[in-house]
Amino acid sequence: EAYSDRCAITGTDAVQALEAAHIRPYAGPQTNHVQNGMILRSDVHSLFDKGLLGVEPEDYSVVIDDILTNSSYSDYEQMRIRLPKEKNQRPSPDALWSHLEEHDLL
């Protein structure tokens, strides 16, 4: 609901193609909350989990790995993601930084 049934990155509204993505990997109920997640299209979710795509927490812009530079995913590079209207539902900056650092996307 926080993302109005749309992918935070692509804007896709086909609910059948959307998945809840954890920013920090699921490690029990304490990690299963809205600030540790985003709604992503399934292919984008896979790229996020593989560390080929991330979100810069200062301006919530998309960061992609060099391997995706010549792909259609490069269209999303530096684009700002769609954010929940409620600030307390937005992705945790700490979790986003952690994801970028873990996957060398800085």
C-alpha positions as CSV (number, residue, x, y, z in Angstrom):
1,E,0.0,0.0,0.0
2,A,2.9,2.4,0.8
3,Y,3.9,2.3,-2.9
4,S,0.3,2.5,-4.3
5,D,0.8,-0.9,-6.0
6,R,3.6,0.4,-8.3
7,C,7.2,-0.5,-8.7
8,A,9.3,2.0,-6.9
9,I,11.8,2.2,-9.8
10,T,9.9,1.4,-13.0
11,G,6.4,2.5,-12.1
12,T,4.9,-0.8,-13.3
13,D,1.4,-1.2,-12.0
14,A,0.8,-4.8,-13.0
15,V,0.4,-6.3,-9.5
16,Q,1.2,-9.7,-10.8
17,A,4.7,-8.6,-11.7
18,L,5.4,-6.9,-8.3
19,E,7.3,-8.3,-5.4
20,A,8.2,-7.0,-1.9
21,A,11.9,-6.7,-1.8
22,H,14.0,-6.5,1.4
23,I,16.8,-4.0,1.4
24,R,18.7,-5.8,4.1
25,P,18.1,-9.6,3.8
26,Y,15.3,-11.1,5.8
27,A,16.6,-12.2,9.2
28,G,13.4,-12.7,11.1
29,P,10.4,-10.5,12.0
30,Q,12.6,-7.6,13.1
31,T,13.7,-7.1,9.4
32,N,10.2,-7.5,8.0
33,H,9.0,-3.8,8.1
34,V,8.2,-1.2,5.5
35,Q,11.5,0.8,6.0
36,N,13.5,-2.3,5.1
37,G,11.7,-2.8,1.8
38,M,10.4,-1.5,-1.5
39,I,7.9,-2.9,-4.0
40,L,9.8,-3.8,-7.2
41,R,9.0,-5.4,-10.5
42,S,10.3,-9.0,-10.3
43,D,13.2,-8.6,-12.7
44,V,14.3,-5.4,-10.9
45,H,14.0,-7.2,-7.6
46,S,16.4,-9.9,-8.9
47,L,18.9,-7.3,-10.0
48,F,18.6,-5.5,-6.6
49,D,19.2,-8.8,-4.7
50,K,22.2,-9.6,-6.9
51,G,23.7,-6.2,-6.2
52,L,23.5,-5.0,-9.7
53,L,21.2,-2.2,-8.9
54,G,20.7,0.0,-5.8
55,V,19.3,3.2,-4.5
56,E,21.4,6.2,-3.3
57,P,19.8,7.3,0.0
58,E,20.7,11.0,-0.2
59,D,18.3,11.7,-3.1
60,Y,16.8,8.2,-3.6
61,S,18.3,7.9,-7.1
62,V,18.9,4.6,-8.9
63,V,22.5,3.3,-9.1
64,I,23.4,0.6,-11.5
65,D,26.5,-1.7,-11.8
66,D,28.7,-1.1,-14.8
67,I,27.7,-4.4,-16.2
68,L,24.2,-3.0,-16.9
69,T,25.5,0.2,-18.6
70,N,24.6,-1.0,-22.1
71,S,21.3,-2.6,-21.2
72,S,17.8,-1.2,-21.1
73,Y,18.2,-0.9,-17.3
74,S,20.6,2.0,-17.8
75,D,17.4,4.1,-18.5
76,Y,16.8,4.0,-14.8
77,E,20.2,5.2,-13.7
78,Q,20.1,8.4,-11.6
79,M,16.3,8.4,-11.8
80,R,14.6,9.1,-8.5
81,I,12.5,6.3,-7.2
82,R,8.8,6.7,-6.3
83,L,8.6,7.1,-2.5
84,P,5.7,6.6,-0.1
85,K,4.0,9.8,0.8
86,E,4.4,9.0,4.5
87,K,8.0,9.7,5.5
88,N,8.0,7.0,8.1
89,Q,7.3,4.4,5.3
90,R,10.3,5.4,3.1
91,P,13.3,3.2,2.8
92,S,15.8,3.4,5.6
93,P,18.9,5.4,4.5
94,D,21.1,3.2,6.6
95,A,19.7,0.1,4.9
96,L,20.2,1.6,1.5
97,W,23.8,2.6,2.3
98,S,24.5,-0.9,3.6
99,H,23.2,-2.4,0.4
100,L,25.4,-0.1,-1.8
101,E,28.5,-0.8,0.3
102,E,27.9,-4.5,0.4
103,H,27.7,-4.7,-3.4
104,D,30.4,-2.1,-4.2
105,L,27.9,0.2,-5.9
106,L,29.4,3.4,-4.4
